[in-house]
Amino acid sequence: MPDDPFPTYGRRTAFGIGMLHGIGAETPTQVLVFAAAAGASGAVGGVLVLVTFLVGLLASNTLVSLAATFGFIGAARSFPVYAAISVVTAAFSLVVGALFVLGLSAGLPALLGG
């Protein structure tokens, strides 16, 4: 096995994967935005709704990426903190996953405000 199993993985590949995720991730928010754009009063209104959505999506994804990047950089400086946060996150994920599997998810907060 070579040291790098993805030797051709570069910027173009990352861009392509990002495009696939952007197109294929049919979230409820996207469905609502496209429905609003379709029902907008004219083409200009629909384009405005879509552009506003894209600007917000770009801004929020940029902030999440920056937070993750600085989090990883900070974690590299303090392994005990990194390990503790990882264990807490893993335990929380297991508990939430178990609640869903056991059909007890009604006690969890609504993700879409409903």
Beta strands, then each sheet from edge to edge (+ up, - down):
end
